[in-house]
Amino acid sequence: MQIGRFTIDTPVELAPMAGVTNRAFRTLCRENGGGLFVAEMVTSRALVEGNPETLRIVTFDEDESPRSAQVYGVDPATVGAAVRILAERDLADHVDLNFGCPVPKVTRKGGGAVLPWKRDLFTAIVRAAVDAAKPFDVPVTIKMRKGIDDDHLTYLEAGLIAQDAGVASVALHARTAADYYSGTADWSSIARLKETVKHVPVLGNGDIWSAEDAVRMVAETGCDGVVVGRGCQGRPWLFADLQAAFEGRPERVTPGLRHVAETVYRHGELMAEYFEDEDKGMRDLRKHMAWYFKGYAVGGDTRRALAMVSTLDELRGHLAALDLEQGYPGADAEGPRGRAGSPKKPHLPYGWLDSRDLSEEFEESLREAELSVSGG
Ligand SMILES: Cc1cc2nc3c(=O)[nH]c(=O)nc-3n(C[C@H](O)[C@H](O)[C@H](O)COP(=O)(O)O)c2cc1C
């Protein structure tokens, strides 16, 4: 998979996930297999303002290459300035732009997955990012959804606009904002995007839970690479399976509980290091516990204790008390995990659908769209 000047041997991207894909988690994923590993999203404004937590997000391991950051923004000038900061200060080697956020408080202001509806604004944001990155040879890519809902699809047009603007690849989460995380991703839309966008790689995203799913997505859609999100939550070894599958090897990682426990502890250590604060690190680790132990026989009390862990010592104690000889539970540890939910009628600014171009009345509301963003 080619992303600008970077050749990625395994055609796999770790999906940017706010609150999940920090440096600690990426280290675990990268140790398992190849691919492109995208950091958590940062907002363009926070970056321009030099917010300390935002600057922590765009830190990478020394051996991380390319260093891949994701930017969310709604204003071309601010996005351009943010990308310039990342490139000029040598903070990142690749910048992905997020046009996939379906959260009502963002779409209500015209941001996230409903932004590409305003063609002129979308074009201006992508161009500003590409122009800012070009002197530094930093590839810019986009990640989007299919559109607002089935009656207001934007992805084919947005893909072409982005290609014309000079992006290095386009990724599609094959759902609309209205779909949220419900149902199954519509992989046929990835095939349509691949038929439409011919000059840059097209990456497919949505509902890859196993290496077999990834290979099937490529076979069914012709996409150049896959983007894996929830499927690797609590399963960083999925990247070993993905690499094996794309190299045509049959072996798969089927960890017993001892391997899971060792990984959780290492994750804890990496978290403490990343936050430079054991307490913060443990707090952030808590959300991963249910994902790690999905399908394993671990009692309710132990699960609760693990989900409230506050020191590495405590974590070691809880993990040591598990039945570490327990083997891989098979199907119970596989399949869908993480965020799900039902379709939601997208909240939009009043009159948003009336025109494909941006008018002044939306500018104030868009500024607020950037303040409330929280993921994709
Ligand atoms: C917890 C969480 C946080 C996410 N944060 C982001 C984000 O910051 N930027 C983004 O583009 N997508 C974000 N997403 C969407 C994922 O990148 C991905 O598109 C989506 O989960 C579908 O892929 P999957 O079926 O493999 O999970 C997030 C998803 C989850 C579950």
The ligand as a Gaussian input file, in Angstrom:
#p B3LYP/6-31G(d) Opt

LIG

0 1
 C      -13.943000       4.601000      20.394000
 C      -13.876000       5.081000      18.974000
 C      -13.255000       6.285000      18.679000
 C      -13.163000       6.726000      17.351000
 N      -12.498000       7.884000      17.069000
 C      -12.292000       8.234000      15.771000
 C      -11.490000       9.353000      15.436000
 O      -10.983000      10.063000      16.289000
 N      -11.299000       9.641000      14.119000
 C      -11.874000       8.881000      13.116000
 O      -11.681000       9.166000      11.935000
 N      -12.648000       7.821000      13.418000
 C      -12.843000       7.473000      14.706000
 N      -13.579000       6.363000      14.993000
 C      -14.119000       5.555000      13.889000
 C      -13.134000       4.452000      13.498000
 O      -11.920000       5.008000      13.018000
 C      -13.741000       3.544000      12.410000
 O      -14.004000       4.313000      11.276000
 C      -15.020000       2.867000      12.864000
 O      -14.891000       2.331000      14.162000
 C      -15.432000       1.750000      11.894000
 O      -14.425000       0.789000      11.798000
 P      -14.539000      -0.622000      12.581000
 O      -15.821000      -1.282000      12.148000
 O      -13.310000      -1.387000      12.148000
 O      -14.556000      -0.296000      14.029000
 C      -13.721000       5.941000      16.306000
 C      -14.360000       4.735000      16.619000
 C      -14.443000       4.284000      17.923000
 C      -15.110000       2.976000      18.205000

